[in-house]
Amino acid sequence: MDPITKIDLRILDFIQDNLRCDFLDKFLSLITKIGDHGTVPIIIAVILLIFAKTRKIGLSMGIAFICGGVVGNLFLKNVVGRIRPYDVAGVDIIIKRLSDYSFPSGHTLIMFETAVVLLIMLKGKYKPIAIGATVVASIVAFSRLYLYVHYPTDVIGGIILGSILGFFGAKLGSYIVSKLEKKDKEKINS
């Protein structure tokens, strides 16, 4: 076993030995579902796309999600091919076993894409929503460790990649919307 995996497993075992309790078992098993298949973030992005005032945010999230799906879930998971920690350590887990590879954490990836887009794009009185999304993303990320389905380095990879792609999505989404708005103004003025 490589040294990084040994350190990762020590951290996971520390969490299991020191934090495990009925309340967290139930709470974190529930909250981790927010990231299942990206369903909740995708629904939020679709709703935001419907309204003109929030369309840029929804588009930005969509761009980030597509990039994350391709880069994280289709490419990196299969290229790295990292076996889940519960399989390596022979640990029983309290949620359904997963059939894909471990690196990066897809739940963490999509949650941080969402949070970073919101942190960049929400201003003023709406900033607490972005901060709340970041707190939820962090709890989902921790839940992946607590539930023993990801190594800490998987979660760190998801945070980094999600932050980069969230930033990229926000910038590209803003650029696309500004170009479309400029085109509409030119048509009106013609």
C-alpha positions, 0 to 999 in steps of 0.5 A: 500500500502506498504512503498516501493511502496509508495516511488517508486510511489513518484519517478515516479510521480516526474519524470512525474511532472518534466521531461515529455516533447514531446522530451523525450516522443518520444526519450525514447519510441523509445530507450526502444524498444532496450530491447523489447523481448531482440531482439537487444541484442540477435541479437548482441550475435548471430552475435558475435557467428559467428566470431571466434574472438568474439565467447567467447563474444557471448557465454557469452552473450548467457549464461547470457541471458538464465540465465536472462530469467529463473531467472528473467522473468520466476521465479522472475516475477511470484513468486513476481507477482508485479502489474505494477505501471500504474495499481496501480496508475491508470495512462495512459501511452504513450506506449502499456500496458504490460501483465506480472508482473513488478519485475524485469525489463526485459529490464534493466536485459538484457541490463545490462547483455550485458553491464557487459559482454562487460565491462569484456571482451572488452579490450584496444581500444574496451573498449569505446564500453563497456562504450557505451553499459553501457550508453545505458543500463542506458538510457533504464533503465531510460526509464522504469521509465519515461514511468511509466511501472516499479517501481524504485525498479524493475529497481534496481533489473534488474541492480543488477541481470543483473550485476550478471548474466553478470559477471557469463556469462562472467566467464562461457563463458570464461571457456568453450571457454578455455576448448574447445581451450585446447582440440583442441590444445591437438588434434593437438599435438597428 
